Amino acid sequence: TWLPKGHTVGNDKLVTLPRATRVAVLPVGYQNGFGVGPDRGSGLWAALRRWWRGRKIYVQIGAQRAQVLGKVGAIDTLVDVTDLKCGTGDIARFEMDPLFARGLVKEFR
């Protein structure tokens, strides 16, 4: 779906699109384990590590990387595919901890 410049997307933290953007909605969210990891403690350093890991998250569609827009949702994830050649039915690969993956086909390499 193409969204115009200035449109906002996201569920928890809204992101304003700086240009006309082609957005893909992937049916994988944190309930499936995407963007979830073990709790690494509390305190300033733990908070900084969580912030650093969550800055930019990418998904691989085919052989191309696509950036996640905003935060990962509960049951879906919005991805910027403006500059990618992709279509409906293309395979998307997610980097996630296999201990937290639920409801997905797991492939280990």
Summary of the structure (lengths in Angstrom):
residues: 109
radius of gyration: 14.7
end to end distance: 32.1
largest distance: 42.9
contacts: 257
relative contact order: 0.26
helix: 13%
strand: 25%
